[in-house]
Amino acid sequence: MKTTLRWGIGGVIAATLIGYAVWLVATDAPAYQFLIRLYVDKRFLKHTLREWGVLAPIIFIGLQVLQVVIAPIPGQLTGILGGCRIGK
């Protein structure tokens, strides 16, 4: 595959993802509201992680990745939760 074709496909995929993210924010979609609440409400985050059970570590890692990639998301909250043990 030619380099320009690869860049073109990558550009279309990136533009689609960015457009989708902008659309989620502009329409205040439930998925966007859920993510914002995860980062703003410490109790909700703990409760949600507890509900996810075995998948919680994988989802937590995903949240940490989002926090690094999207700069305005505060990392202090998720970093602290990574060190605490969530009991039953």
N, C-alpha and C positions, 0 to 999 in steps of 0.2 A: 504494500500500500504506500502510496506517495506521501511525503511529509506534509504537503499542503492539504491533502485530503484528510489526513489525521487531525491536523490543526483545525480544519473546518468542522469536522465531526465533534471534536472536543469543544469548539466554540459554541456550536449549536446546543450541545448538552449543557454547558455552563450557563448559557443564556436562558435556557429553559428552566434550570434549577433556580436561578436568580429571579426570573420572572414569577415562578411559582411562590417563592418566598415573599416577594413583594406583594403578590396577590393575597397571601395568607394574612400578612400584616394589614394591608389596606382594607380587607373585608372583615377583620377581627374574627377570623375563623375559630371554631372551637379548639382545633389542634394548637393554634397559636396561643389562645387563652390558657390552655392546659400547660404548655411549656413555660409561659410566663409565671403561672401560679406555682409551678415546681421550683422556680428560682426565687420567688418572693416569699412564699409561705413555708417556713421551716417545718412546722408540724405536718403540713400536707405532704411535703417531700418525704418525711420519715414514714408517714402512714402509707404512702404510695409504694415506697421501696419495700416495706413490710408485706404489702399485698402481693407484690411481684415474686416473692419467694426466691426460688433458685435463679431466676433470671435477673434478680436485682443487681448482682455484681456487673453483669454485662451491660445493663441499662445505665448503671452508675458510670461505667467507663465511657459509654456514649455521651452522657451528660458532660463529663469532664472534657471530652474531645470537642463538643460544641462550645464549651466555655473557652477553650483555647483558640478555636478557629474564629469564633464570633466575639471580638474583643469587648463589646459593652456588657457582656454577661458577667456578673460578679463571680469570681472563683472561690471567694472565702467560704461561702456557705457550703458548697459541694465539697471543698477540701476538708472542712471540719467534719462533715458527715462521713467522709471516707475513713476517718480515724476512730469514729465512735461505733460502738456495738449496739445494734438495734435488737433489743430483747423482745420476748413475747409478752 
